[in-house]
Amino acid sequence: MTVPATAGRRYTAPGGHDEMLDAEGGVRGAWTDIAALLESGRTGRLAADTRRLITEGGIGYHPPGSDTEQPWALDPLPLMLDAAEWAVLERGVAQRAELLDRLLSDLYGPRLTLRTGVLPVELVLGHEGYVRGWMRGAGTPPRRELFLAGADLARTPHGWHVVGDRVQSPSGAGYALANRRVAARVLAPVHRRSRIHRLGPFFDAVRSGLEELAPDSARIVLLTPGPQSETAFEQALLASTLGFPLVQGSELAVRDGRVWRRTLGRKEPVDVILRRVDAAWCDPLDLQAGSHLGVPGLLEAARLGTVTVVNGIGSGVAENPGLVPFLPALAEALLDEPLALPAAPTWWCGDPAGRSHVLAHLAEMLIKPIARSEGRSTVVGAELSAAERADLAARITAEPHAWAGQEHVVPSTVPVIGSDGSVDARPMSLRTFAVAEGGRFRVMSGGLAQAADEPARRLIRMGAGTVAKDVWVLGPVAVSTAPVLEIVREPADTLSPRVAADLFWLGRYAERAEDTARLLRAVADRWADFRTSPEDAGGRALEVLLRATSAVTATGPGFGGPDPGPELLALLTDRDRPGTLAHAVHRLVGAAQAVREQLSNDTWFVLGRLEEVLGGLASSAPEAADLSGALTRVLEGLLALSGIAAESLVRDTGWYLLDAGRRVERAQHVTALLAATLCDVPVPAADDLVLESVLITAESIITHRRRQRTGVDSVLELLLTDPANPRAVGHQLDRLRADTAAVPGPDGGVDAALETVERRLATIDPAELARRGPDGTRADLRAQLTGLSEDLWGFAEVLERGRFAPGLPPRPLGPLQAMG
C-alpha cells in the first residue's frame, strides 16, 4: 500500500525506524486503518476538525512567561502499538517505577546504596532535589515515595530506550485523556472498529491508589500552582475526573501538626495531597523561602504522618540523569532482577572515565545538568559552536558532578499532518505513566506521544515546538468505547473561598459581557438606521446613545469625530481596554479557567466560540466589519452560557454564587443605563427613540408594549421596581436575597448591606422621579440612581469580604508540633 501525503507527494520515512512504514516501505499491520485514511485525502479536514474540537473543549497549554493560554497542539493521527510490543513496554515501565520507588525509600531511609558504594555520595547529596528534611527518623516505617511515575521513551532501530524520568510531579496523563477524547471523535469510524485499550482503568487506579493512602477518611486534594501554571488545564481535568478538589497553597494551612483546608464557613482536614507544585516551592518554612505556592509547615506535618504527600517531596532526586549508568546495578541490588528497559547510553561526569568520554564526544551528545534549574537545561552539543563547546567543557571540568552526557539517540518517526494538509515524518518520543495501586504499579495502556514540529529538532519537550498524539494500544479483543469517566463537580459545601470568589466573578463577567453586547447591538442598529438618514430625530437619538455607551461602559474619552464606526469596533474587540466587550469576555474566560474543574465541557464549547467570533472581527477592516452580525453571534453564545447555568447546573453553593454575581452586575447595568439616558435635558423629537433603545437594551420592549403604557414613569417602574420583570433591579434584589441565604458562612454584614439597597429602592416613586426640574433635567432621578449604584457596589464588597474573602498569603495558623 502506498501512502500519499498530498496530491503530488507521498509519505516517506527519512531513514532509521519509522512507526508506520517498515524498511521496505510497506505499512505495518497496526497502521493499516490509518494508512487507508491517509489514502482518502482527508488529512486537511482531519486537522481542521481537531483544531476546532481543541478550541471548543478549551484544551490549552500555558507557555512559561505568557499571560494567555494557547490551544493545545494535537495531531489527529494516533501512534499505533500492537499488544505484543506493548506488553514488553508495560513490564519495563512498571519495573522502572518500582525501582525508583525502592531507591527513593532507601535514600530517605537507611541509605544503604550510599553506604555500600553502589551510588556515589556526591551524585545524590549534591543534587538540588535531595531534600534532607524529608529523611525518615529511626524506627519510622517505610513509605512509598512514588505514586505517579512517568518515563520518556524513544524507539531506535535497536528497540525502545528510556531517555528521561519524570517523578517530581509528572505531567501529561491528563493530556493523554484529552487527546483520546478528541481523537475518538475526529477518527470516529476508525476508533469504533479498532480494538483499543481504554484509558479509564488507569484513572480508576489513580483514584483507588489515592484512597488507599488514607483508607479511613480519604480526604484528598490536588495541589496546583494556580491557573497560570503551564499545565493548568490538565490539573483541572484530573481534579474533575478523579472527583477531588483542586486547591492552591493559600487554601491550605497547618495547625496543630496537621493540614487543614479552608472552606466556606469552616475548615476541613486533609489526609492526602497529590501535588503538582515542585518540591522546592511546597513549604516556605523548610524549603524555598517566600514561596506563595506551597503550605508553611507542610514538611513537618508530613514527617509527623498526619498527611501523605505524593509524589514524595524528595522524589525529584530520582530525575537525576547521572543515576542512569547505575540503574542496572541498582536493579540487581534492590529488585534482585535485571533491568528490563534499557536507557539511552549515559555517562556521569563525576566519574573520571565518564567525564573523559563526554568531553571527547561533546559534539555528539546531549549534555544534561543533573538537576534542572534556572540557567541550566539540556544542551545539544551538535548545535554549539567550537567556542561554545569549549566554554561548556570548562563548566563541566569545574563542576563535574553536576553534569551528565547522554548519547543522542535518533528516535523513530511518525506521520504528522502539517498546516497545509501534507503528511510528513517527524521524530517522536513517548511518555508513559505508572501509578501505585493495590501493592504494585499499574501502567496506562497508552500515553502521551509527542512529535517534533520540524524534522531537524533534536529535543522533544512538551509544549516547546512539539505536537501531541494519542496512543492507541490495540488489544486482542474489542473493548468498550464508552466515555472514560464522568466529570464530577466538587461537593457544594466544600467550596474554598478562592473558588467561591471566582464563581461569583464568573457570574459577574458573564452578565457584564451580555449586557455590554446588548447595549452595543442596540447602538449599532441605530447607527445603521440613521448614519445616512436625513431624519433629525434619529441622528439626535444616536448622539444620546453614543454618549450613554461611553458612560455605561466607562470607556472614555468616547466617540469623537463624525464617524463612530472605529470606536464601536474598538468597544467590541479591544481586549486590553476595560469596559469593552472583548475585555469582559477575556475576563470571563480567565475566571472560568480559574475554576475549570467546576465547569462542564459545554461551557468551553461556548467560550471558545465567543473568542473565535471576536478574534475574527478584530482582524476585519473597520469598513468591512459586520458589527451587528458579530454581536448577534456573541449574544447567542452568552445566552447559551446562561442556559447551561439555568438548566444544567445543580442548585448548590456554586450555582448560587454564579447567580449572585449575575444579579449584582445586572442591577448595576440597569442603574447605569437609566442614569446615562434619562436624566439630562430632553432632546426634542428623540426621546421616544432613546426610550425604545433603552427598553431594547434591557430586553423589556415587548413587555412594555404589551402593557400599553407610555412615558418615562412606566419605563422606570418596569426596570427599577417591578419584581416580576427579570431585568428589573427589584427582581435582582429578590434573587440576591435567596442567593446569599444559600451561601454558607458568617453573615459579615451581608444582610444589612442588602437591606440598605432594598430600603433605597422602596423609596423610589417612578411618577415623581419622571418629572423634570426647572432646568429640564431629572436631578432627583440622577441622585437616586447614583445612590442605588453606590449601595450596590457596597453590597458586593461586603458580600465578598464577609462570605468568601480569599485567604491571606500562606502562613501557619498555629504552632507546629516539635520534631521527633
N, C-alpha and C positions, 0 to 999 in steps of 0.2 A: 504494500500500500504506500502510495506517495502522499506526502502531507504538504499541501500548499499553504503558504503564509499570506500571500496576496495574489492577485490575478497573474502577475508576471514573475513571481519568485517563490521558490519552495523552501520549506523549513529544513535546514541542515544543521548538523552538530558540528561545532568548531574543532573537534578533537577531544581526546580524553573520554570520560564516561558521560553519556547523555541519558537522562532518565527515560525519555520516550523512545529513542531510536537505538538499536543495537549497533555493533561495529560494522555490520553490512548495510546499515541504513533502513533495516526493517523495523516495524513497530512492535514494541514489546507487548506481551499479552495483556498486562493490566491497563495498557493505554489504548486499547482498540476503540473503545467508545469515544474517547477524546480525539483520537486521530480522525475518526469518521465525522465528528463535529467540526473539526477544522476544514475538512474537505467540503463541508456545506457552504463555506464562505460567510458565515455569520459572526465572525470574530469582532467586527466593529460594533455590531448590535449587542453582543455579549458584554463588551467593555462599557458601552453606554448604559446598559441596564444595571451593571454593577455599580457604576458611579451614582446612578440615581438612587439605588437602594441604600448605598452608604450614606448619602445625604439625607434621605428620608428617615433612616434609622438613627441619625445623629452620631454615627460611629466616627470618633475622632482621635487624634493624637496631638499632644501639646508640645511642640518643639521647645527645647530649652531657650529661654530668653525672649520668646514670643508672647504677646499679650492675647493672642487668639488661638483657638484650636483649629487645626486643619483637618480636612477629611482624611480618613484612613485610606491608605493606598492598598488596594486589593486587586490581584489579577484573578479573573474568573476561572482560569484553568487550574484545577487542583493538582497536587502532587499525588501520583498513584503508586501505592505499595501493595504487593501481594502478601497474603497471610504468612507464607513461609519465611520470607525475609524479615517481616515484622516481628515474628516470634523470636528471632535471634536478637533483634534490636531491643525488644521488650525485656528479655532476660538481662542483657548487658546494662540497660539503663537502670533497672531495679537494683542490680548488684552494685552499680556505682553509687547510687543514693545510699544504700546500706553501708557501703564502705566509708563514705564521707561522714555519715552519722556516727559510725563507730569511732572514726578518727577524732571528730569533734568531742565526743564523750570522753575520750582519753585525754585530749589536750586540755580540757577544763576539769578533769578529774585526776587520775593518778599520774598522767603524763609519762607513761611507760615508753612510748615511742621516742620521747626525748631522752629519757634516762638511759635507754639501751642503745641509743645512737642510730636508730632506724631513720630518724629525721634530724637534721642539723638544728640546733637550738636557735641560731640567728634567723633561720628561714621562717620560724614561727613567731618567736618573741619580737623579731624586728618588723613584723607585719602590722600595719595600722589597724587591720581588722581584728587583731587579737585583743580582746577586752579582758584585762586581768581581773576586773571587778566581777566577772562572770564565773570565776572559779568556784567550784563546789568545796565546801568545807569537809574535813574528815568525818566519815560516818554518814555523810549525806547520800541518799540513794541516787543511783544514776538516773539520768533523764535523757529523753530523746531530743537531740539538738535540732535535727532536721525534721520538718513536717512536709514541706513542699520543696522539691528539688527540680532544677532544670539543667539540661545538658545540651549544648550546641554541637551538632554533628555535621560532618561533611563527608560525602562519598567520593572516593577517588577510584581509579581503575583497580586498586588493590583492596577495596572494601570501605566500610564506614569507619571513621575516626572521630574521636571527641576533640573538638577544638576549643572548648571553653565550658566552665561550670558556672551555673547561676544558683547560688544557695543563700545569698544575702537576703533578698526579698524578691524572688524570681517573678518576672512579669511575662505575660504572653498567653497564659492559659485562657483568660477571658477573651482575648482577641481571637484565639482559636475557635471559641464558641461563636463569636460574632461572625467570623469567616464562614463557618458552617451554615449559619442561618442565611447568609446572603447567597452562598454558592448553591445551596439546596433550592433556592428559588430561581436563580438565573439558569441553572442547569437542571431544572425540574425533571424533564423526561429521563435524562441520564441518571440522575440521582435516584429516581424511583425504581429503575430496573437494575441498578447496581447493588451488590451485596456489601454494604459499607458498615463498618463497625461504628456504633454510636458513641458520642462523647458523654452522654448523660451519666453512665455509670461512674465515670471519673469524678464528676461533680457531686454525685451522691456519696462517693467515698470521701471527698473533701469534707462534706458536712458531717458524715458519720465519724471521721477521724477527729474532727474538732470536738465533737460531743464526747468522744472517748476520753479527752483530756480533762473533762470535768463532768464525770458521769452523774453526779448527784444534783447538779444545778444547770450546767451548760449555758451560763450567761456569757455569750461570746460576742465580740465586736471585731470589726475590721478597721485598723488604724491607718488613716490616709494622711498624706501631707496636705491635701486640700485640692480644690478644683483647678489650681494652677499646675498640678503635677503632670508630668509627661503622659502618664497613663491613667489620668483621672477617669476617662470613660470606662476603662477596663475594671478599675476598682469599684465603680458604681455598679457595673454589670455583675461582678462577682457578689457584691453585697445583696443585690436584689435576687439573684439566682439562688444564693445559699439561704437567704432569709435572715441575715444578721445585720445589725445596724452598722452603718458606715460613720465613723467618728473621727474627729480631729483631736489633736492633743489638748486643746483648750477645753474640750468637753469631758476630759478625764482628770481626776485628781487623786492623790494618795492621802489617806487619812487612817491613822491607827494601823499602819503597816499593810493596808490593802488598797486596791484600786476601786474607785467609785466613778460612776458615770452620771453627769448632771442631766436630769430630765425635767420637764415642766412640773414644778411643784415638789420635787423630791430627788433623792439620789438613789441610783441602783448599783449594787455591787457588780463587779466584772470578774469573771473567772478565767477567761481565755482571751488573748489578744492575738489575732492574726495580723501581723504588722506589714505595712508597705512603706514604712519610714525607715531609711537606712539607719544602721545601729548608732552611728556617731551622733545622730540628732534625736535619739529616743529619750534621753534624760539629761537636761541641762545641769543637773547637780553632779552627776558622776561622769558625764561624757562631754559633749560639745556645749560649753557654757554659752548662754544667750539663745539657745535654740527655742523657737516657738512652735516647733513641730512635735515635740515629744511631751513627756509627762514627768515633772520633777519627782524623784523618788521611785521611779519605775523599777530600776535595778534592785533597789533594796526590797521592794515588795516581791519581786521575782525570786530573789535569794531566799526570802522567808517562805516561799512556796504558796503564798496567798493568791498569786496569779501566775498563769502559764503564758509565756510569750513565745510565739512561733513565727518564723524560724527564730531559734535562739539568738540573742543579741550578739553573741560572739561568733556566729556562723560565717561571717564574711571572710574569716581567715582561710576557709576551705576553697575560696575562689582563687587563691594564690596559684598562678601558673607555675611557680617554682616547685610546687608539690608534685607536678606531673611525672618527673623522672622517678619519683619514689613510690608511686602508686602500685606498681606490680609487687614490690616487696611488702608494702602495707597490706595489700590484699591477702598475701600469704600469711602475714603476721596476725591480722585482725579477723580475717574470714576463713583462714585455712583453705583457700582455694585460689586458683589463678585468676588474674584479671581478665574478664571476658571481652570487654570492649576496649580496643587499643586507643591511645591518644595520638594526635599528631606528634612526631618526634620533637622533643623539647629538652633544652639544656638550661640548668640553673647556673647563673653566672657566679654565684657564691662558691661553686666548686671550681678549682683551678682548671681542670680539664674541660669542664663545660664552658668556662669563660673563654678559654683559648679557642675552642671550636666556634663559639658565637662571634668573637672578634674577627676570626678568619673568614667568616661567611656572612658578614653583616648585610651585604647586598642581596642575599638570597633568603633573608629571614624576616619574620615579624618579631620585633623587639617589644616585649611586654614588661611594664612595671609589675612587680609582684602585688602591689596594691594600687587600685585606681584612685586617683585624686586629682584635684585641680592642677593643671600644668603637667600631668603625667598621664599619657594614654598610649595605646599601641602605635608603634611606628613601623611603617612599611619600608624596609631597608632599600628596596629597589627604587623607591621614589625619592631618595635623598641624593643630593649632590655629593661629590667627594669631600668637600669641606664639612657638610652636614654630617656625613658618616664619621669623619674624624672627630667632630665635636661629640657625637653620641658615644663613640668608643672611649673618649676621655671621661664622660659621665659614668659609663659602665665600670671603667677601671677605678674611678674614685669611690664608687659605692656599689661594688659587685653584687652584694647580697640582695639588692633592691631590684635586680633585673633578671629576666629570663628570655631566652631566644627560642622561637618555635619555627620549625620548618614550614615554609609557605606551601601548604598542600593545595593543589589545583582542584577545586571542587567540581562536582558534576554540574551539568547544565540542564535547564528545564525550558520548555516553551513559555514565553511571556508575550501577551498581546500588547503592542505598542499603541500610542495615541492615534496613529493613523490606521489601526486595524491590522497591521502586519504582525507576524509572529516570528520572534527571534529567540535564539538560545541565550540564556543568561545564567551565570554561576549562582549556585543555590546552597543555603545551609538549612538545617532542620533543628528546631528547638523542641526537645521532648520534655515531658513533665511526669514526675512520680510523686505520689502522696502516701504518707504513712497512715495506714488504716488496718485494723484487725491484726496487728503484730507483724505486718510486712509492708513493703512498698508496692503500691498498685500504679501501673503506668497508663497514662492516657492513650487510648487507641487512636492515635493521630498526633497532632501537634501543630506547631506554627512554622510553616516553611517561609523562608524569606529569600527573594531573588534580587540580585543587583539590578539597578536601573540602567546599567551600561555594561558591555562585555568586559571592559578592562578594569572594573572596580575590584580591588583586592580584598577589601574589608567589607563584610556584610554585617551591618548593625541595624537593629530595629529602629525604624523611623529616620534613618540617615541614608538617603539615596537608595532605598530598598522598596520593594513591593511585596506584600504578603500573599501567601497562598494557603488555601485549605489543604488538609492532608487526608486523603481517603485510603483507609486500610481495608482492603477487600477481604471479606470473610468467607468461610466455606458454606454458610447458609444465609438466606435472606433474613434481614433484621428489620425491625420496625423503623419507619422514618417519621414517627410522631415527634412533636416538639420535645426538646431535651428536658426542660423544666419550666414550670410556670413562674412568671415573675411574682415575687412575694413582697408585699409592702410591709414596712416596719409597723409593729403594733402601735395603735393610736396613742396609747397612754405612756409611751416611752420616747416621744419626740424630745430631742435635745433643744435647748434654747436657740442654738445656731440654726438648726433645721426649721424650727418654728418661725424664726425671723425671715429665713429665706423663702419659706412658703408664703408668708404674709406679703413679702415684696414681689414674689412671683405673681400673686393676685393683683397687686397694685400696677405692676408694669404691663400685665395683660390688659387691664382695663384702660390704662393710660394710652397704650397703643391703639386700642379700639376707639376710644373717644377722640384721639387725635386724627385717626383715619376718617371718622365720620365728619369731623369738622372740615378737614381738608377736602373731602369729596364734595361737601356742600358748597364750599368756596370755589372749587374747580368747576363745578357745574354752573354756578352763577357767572364765573369768568367766561366760560364757553358760550353762555347765553348772551352776555351783554358787552363783551370786549369790543365788538364791532357794531353794536346796536346804537342807533341814534336816540333810543329811549333814555331820557334823563333819569327817571326813577331807578332803572336798573343799574345805571352807572353809579349813582349815589349810594345805592344799597351795597354795591360791590365794594365801594370805598369803606363803608362802615364795617363790612365783613372782613376785609383785609386788615384793618386796624385791630379788630377784635381777635383775629387769628394770632397776630403778633402778641397781643396782651395775654390771651389764654395760654399760649404755648411758652410765653416768656422768652421769645426768640428775637429780641430787639437787635438792631435798630428798626427792623420792619421792612415794609415794602417801599422802595424808593424808585423814582423814575416812572415812566408811563407804562412799562411792561412788567407786570407782576409774575410772569412765567418763570424766570430763573429763580426767584425767591420761593415760589411754590414748589419747584422741583427740588430745591435745596431742603425745604422743610420735609420732603419725603425721603431724601436719600443721604443727607449729610449725617453720618453715624457719629461723628465727633462733636456735634453741636447739641448741647442739652435742649430738650424741648421738641426736637424733630421726631418724626415717626420712626426713622431708621435708628435713632438713639434709643427710643423706647423699646423697639424690637431687639436691639443689641443687648440692652439691659435685661429684657425678658429672657433671652436665650442664656445669658450669664447666670441669672437666678435659677433657671431650670437646670443648668449644668451643675450648680452647687448642690442640688437635691435630686440629681439624676436617678438615684436609686429609688426615689419615691414615685416616679412617673412611669407611665405606660409607654410602649413603643409608638402608639398612635400619636402621642404628644410630639415626638420627634419628627414624625411624618409632617405634622402641621408646621412646626417651627422651621424645618428645612425648606419648606415651600415659601414661607414668608421671606426668609433671607434671599432665596433664589429670585423672587419677584423684585424685591428692592434692589438687589445687585444688578439685575438686568436693566432696571430703569436708570440706575446711576450711570451705566455705560452708554445710555442713549443721548443723542444730541437734544438740547432743550426744545428746539423747534419740532422735533420728531417724537418727543416723549408723549405717551398716552397716559396722562395723569389719572383721568377718570377710570380707565380700564385697569390700571395698576392698583388703584385704591379699592376698586371693587374686588379684585383678587385677594388683596391683603385682608379686607374685611371678611371675605369668605373663610380665609384661614383662621382669623381671630374668632369668628363665630363658631367654627369647628372646635377650636380650643375651649371656648366657653361651653359648647355642647358636651365635650368629654368630661369637663368638670361637673356639669349638671347631671349627666346621665350615667356616667361610668365610674365615678369615684364613690367609695363608701363614705357615709356621713360620719367621719371620725374627726379627731382633732385637726389633722392636716387639712381636711376639707373646710372646716370652719375658719381656719386661718387664711386659706386661699380666699374664701368668700369675704372675710372681713377686709382683706386688702382691696378687693374689688369695690366693696361698698364705700370705704373711705375715699378711694380715688374717684368714683362716680359722683359722689356728693360734692367733692371739691371741683370737679369739672363743671357740673351744672351751675354751681355758685359762680365760678369764674366766667362762664359763658354769659349768664344773665347780667353780671356786672359790666361786662365789656360791650354789651349790645343795647341795653335798655335804660341806661342811666344818664346818657348825655343829652344835649339839646337835640330836639327832633330834626330829622332830615325830611323835608317836605316830599311827599309822594313816594318815599322809600320805606317808610316804617312798616307797611304791611309786608313788603318783600323781606325785610330783615326779620320780622316776627316769624314768617314762614320758614326762613332758613334756620332760625333757632330751633323751631319745632322739628324740622327735618334732622338737624344735628342730634337732637335729644331723642330721636325716634318716637316722637309723640304726635306727629302731624295728623295721622288718621284718627286717633282718639279725640283730638281737639276738634276736628271737623265733625265727627260723629256727635259730639255734644252740642253742636250748633251754637257755639258761643264765640264772641269776638272780643278783642280788646286785650290790653296788657294784663289786666287783673286776672283774666281767665288763664293766660299763659303762666303767670306766677303761681296761681293755685295749682295748676296741673303739674308744674315742675318743682315746686317747693313743698307744698303742704299735703298733697293728695297721697295718702298711704297706699292706695290701690294701684298707683302708677309705678311700675318697676323702675322708672327713670327718675322719679321724684326724690328729693332729699329726704322727705318724711319716710318713704319706703326704705331708704338706705339705713336710717336710724333704727327702724324696727328690726331690720336684719342684723344690724350690728349688736343690738341688744341680745338677740338669740345667739349670735356667733360668740360673743365674749362670755356668755354664760356657759357655753360648752367647752371653753378652753380652760384646762386646769391650771392651778397656780394661785398665788396670793392676789388679792384684788389690786393692791398697789395704787389705788385712786382711780381705777378704770371706770367704775360705776359713777363716781362723782363727775369725772370729765365728760362722760356721755350724757349725764343729766344736764350739764351746762349747755351742751348743744341742743338737747331736747327742749329746754326752757326757752332758749332764744327762738327756736323755730315756732314754739307755741305762741309767741308774742307777735308773729308776723300776720298782718292783715293785708291780703293781696289787694283789696279795693283801695285801702288807704295808701299803700306804697305805690300804687299805679299812678297816683296823681302827681303832676309836675308842679314844681315850685315857681316862683315869680321869674326866675332866670331860665326857665324851660327845662331844667334838669330834674332828676328824681334823686335828690340828695339823701332823703330818708331811706330809699331803697338801697342806695350805694352803702350807706352806713350799716344797714342790717346785713347786707351780703358780705361786707368786709368783716364784720364781727362774726358772722357764721363761718367764714373761711378760717379765721383765726382760731375759733373754737374747735373746728375740725382738725386743724393742724395740732392743736394742743392735745386733743383726744388721741390722735395717732401716736404722738410722742409718749404719752402716758401709757398707752397700750403696750408699746414696745418695751419701755423701761420697766413697767410693772409686771408684765406677764412673761415676756421671753427675751429679756435683755441678754445679749451674748455674754459669755463668760469673760472674765478678766484674763490677762495673759497668764500662762501656766505658772502655778506656784503651789507648794504643798498646803493643804488645808489643816494640817496638824503635825505634831512631832512624829518623827519616824521611830519605829522600834529599834533599839540598839542592835548592831550587827552581831550575829552569832559566831 
